[in-house]
Amino acid sequence: MMHLEQLPNQRTNERMVLFIRRHWIAPFQIFGIFIILLLLPVAIGYLFYDNFVIWMQQDVFGPLISLIVIMYFLCVWLFSFIEFTDYYLDTWIVTTERIINIEQKGLFNRTASELQLEAVQDVTSDVEGVFRTIFDYGDVIIQTAGELKHFHFKEIPHPEDIKERIIHIVDQDREQKELQGIRTTPKPRLVKTKTPE
């Protein structure tokens, strides 16, 4: 787990309030696709078993089919590894002063964005579908006044609770800055949570 000492540009008196990863159920979609892709050549081999045995005994087609099957399984494994890496390395951190969005995009591309709490305008939670409602996970979207128009926390657990906590943290930050005489943007609006009907 990441510790506050590892945060970029840590400020004095800044402390981590929330460390969020995607919900544990999210990789099951990846796992389901992985299983289907693994079983596909097995099913094809079973359907064409007689022809497959004849082809594998030939000098040219046997090694060629073996090579194609091996390459297929390597591609499936690579696809699954990239998707799982993307799932595991996506993190969102809320501190007493800012929100940090770290998103992995593929194996060699990572984007880290930072948002000051005073730039938060709206916070929305979105839970769509029966599956997400049952397992209580969804998205939280933070509208900003900065260059980046929104921060999107994808497939996180308890999105409604996290939305409320973020709004509370932003309100505390604004009150503290008002006491210090620092000008801030208006309070974030509570936006109704989307839930399936």
JOMO-V676391 format. One record per backbone hydrogen bond with DSSP energy under -0.5 kcal/mol. NH is the residue of the N-H (numbers start at 1). CO is the residue of the C=O. If there is no record, write none. Layout:
BEGIN
nh:NH co:CO
nh:NH co:CO
END
This chain:
BEGIN
nh:6 co:3
nh:7 co:4
nh:10 co:7
nh:14 co:11
nh:17 co:94
nh:18 co:94
nh:20 co:92
nh:22 co:87
nh:22 co:90
nh:23 co:155
nh:26 co:23
nh:28 co:25
nh:29 co:26
nh:30 co:26
nh:31 co:27
nh:32 co:28
nh:33 co:29
nh:34 co:30
nh:35 co:31
nh:36 co:32
nh:37 co:33
nh:38 co:34
nh:39 co:35
nh:40 co:36
nh:41 co:37
nh:42 co:38
nh:43 co:39
nh:44 co:40
nh:45 co:41
nh:46 co:42
nh:47 co:43
nh:48 co:44
nh:49 co:46
nh:52 co:48
nh:53 co:49
nh:54 co:50
nh:55 co:51
nh:56 co:52
nh:57 co:53
nh:57 co:54
nh:58 co:55
nh:62 co:58
nh:64 co:60
nh:65 co:61
nh:66 co:62
nh:67 co:63
nh:68 co:64
nh:69 co:65
nh:70 co:66
nh:71 co:67
nh:72 co:68
nh:73 co:69
nh:74 co:70
nh:75 co:71
nh:76 co:72
nh:77 co:73
nh:78 co:74
nh:79 co:75
nh:80 co:76
nh:81 co:77
nh:82 co:78
nh:83 co:79
nh:84 co:80
nh:85 co:81
nh:86 co:82
nh:87 co:83
nh:88 co:84
nh:89 co:85
nh:90 co:86
nh:91 co:89
nh:91 co:102
nh:92 co:20
nh:93 co:100
nh:94 co:18
nh:95 co:93
nh:95 co:98
nh:96 co:15
nh:99 co:115
nh:100 co:93
nh:101 co:113
nh:102 co:91
nh:102 co:100
nh:103 co:101
nh:103 co:111
nh:105 co:109
nh:111 co:103
nh:113 co:101
nh:115 co:99
nh:117 co:97
nh:119 co:116
nh:120 co:117
nh:121 co:143
nh:122 co:143
nh:123 co:189
nh:124 co:141
nh:126 co:139
nh:127 co:194
nh:128 co:126
nh:133 co:129
nh:134 co:130
nh:135 co:131
nh:136 co:132
nh:137 co:132
nh:138 co:156
nh:139 co:126
nh:140 co:153
nh:141 co:124
nh:142 co:151
nh:143 co:122
nh:143 co:141
nh:144 co:149
nh:145 co:119
nh:149 co:147
nh:151 co:142
nh:153 co:140
nh:153 co:151
nh:154 co:152
nh:156 co:138
nh:157 co:21
nh:158 co:136
nh:162 co:158
nh:163 co:159
nh:164 co:160
nh:165 co:161
nh:166 co:162
nh:167 co:163
nh:168 co:164
nh:169 co:165
nh:170 co:166
nh:171 co:167
nh:172 co:168
nh:173 co:169
nh:174 co:170
nh:175 co:171
nh:176 co:172
nh:177 co:173
nh:178 co:174
nh:179 co:175
nh:180 co:176
nh:181 co:178
nh:182 co:177
nh:185 co:118
nh:189 co:121
nh:191 co:123
nh:191 co:189
nh:194 co:125
nh:195 co:193
END
